[in-house]
Amino acid sequence: MDKKVVTLYKSEGPRVSVTLRAYIHDETNDLVIEGQDIGSSVEEYCGNSDYEYWLIIPAQHKQKLLSALLAEQFSVEKKRSEETDDDMLLDLVRDRFGGKRDAQECIKEYCKTIGIQTQFHCY
């Protein structure tokens, strides 16, 4: 089965292209918010034209995040029997934070407010 990946943000410009995606890591079961910035403005800032970064919400905290996001909903459609909690979490993360260039930072701050520690990695 292919893993579900949701796009949170995508922008392509003459000097930078930005992509933010969310998925559940196959091995660790963590929620991963993955970003990639590519372009000449990235090279001017970082010395390399490709900057990749990951915000990780550990697997043991996904249920807490899912519950918090569900609590924000005024009406939630009954989840389909074939939809997993992970699928619902990805959809809710996309619905709540998608469309924003700073979606990764917004998710990090949201997690902080509900008591979830995140991990950040980049290169």
N, C-alpha and C positions, 0 to 999 in steps of 0.2 A: 504494500500500500504506500502511495506517495504521501510524504509529509505535507501537511497544510501550512502554507506560508501566506500571510496577509501583508499587503503593502500599506504602510502607514503614511508615507509621503514620497513623492517623486517629483523632481524638478530638473529640467535640462536647460542650461543656459550656455552662452558662449564662453564663459570663463569657469563655470563649475556645474557639475551635475551631482545631485544628491538623491540618494535612495535610502529609505528607512523601511525595514521589514520586521515582522514578528513571526516566531515559530517556536515549536517545542523541540528541544534538542533530543535527537534519537537516543543517545546513550545515557545522558544525565537526567533527562525528563525536565530540565529547567526551562523556564520561559526566557527566550532570548530576543532582545530588541537589537537588531543588527543595522548598522549604518555604514554607508560608503560615500565619501565625497571624492570626486575626481575632477581635475582640471587645472588650468594655469594659475588660478587664484589660490588653490590649495598648495601648489608647488611654491608660490611666492611666500606663503605663510609657514609651511611645514618643511620645505626643502625637498618634497617628493609630491608628485602629482596625484598620488593615491593615498587617502587616509581612511582606514577602516576602524570601526569601534563597535563594542558590544556592551549592552547593559543586560545583566543577568539577574533574574528573579529565581532564587533557588526553588527546586521542586517542592520542598516542604512548605513553601509559602504561597503556592499557587491557589490553593483552596481559599485562603484568607483574602487574597486579591479578588478572586471570583466572587466571593460572598459580598465584598465591599462594592464591587461594580454592580452586582445584581440589586443590592439595596438602593442604589441610586435610581434604578429604573422605576417609573411610575406604573408601567404595565409591561410585563414580560410575556412574550408568547411562550406557550408551553413548548419546551424543547422537544424536538423530534426524537424518537426512540433511538435512531441511529447516530445522533449527535452526542459526542463525548463532552465531558467537562472541559477538556483541553480545547476542543473546537469552539465551545461557547466562550471560553476565556479569550481566545484569539479574536473572535467576532466582537466581543465587548471592548477589548483593548482598541481594536480598529475603530469602532463606533465612537468611543469616548475620546480618543487621542489622535485619531487619524486626521490627515489634512493639515497638520501643523509642522512646520520646519523644525520646531523644538520639541516634537512629540517625545523623544527619548528623555529629555530633561523633565518634561511634564510628568511622565510616568515615574521617573525617579522621585520627584517631589511628592507625588501622590502616594507612592509606596511608603515614603518616610512618614507622611501624616497618619498612615494607618499602622505604623509600627513594623514595616518590613524593610530589612536591610538588603540593599542591592549590591552587586559587584560591577565594576566598570573595567574594561580592558580595551586597549587600543594599540595600533601600530601604524 
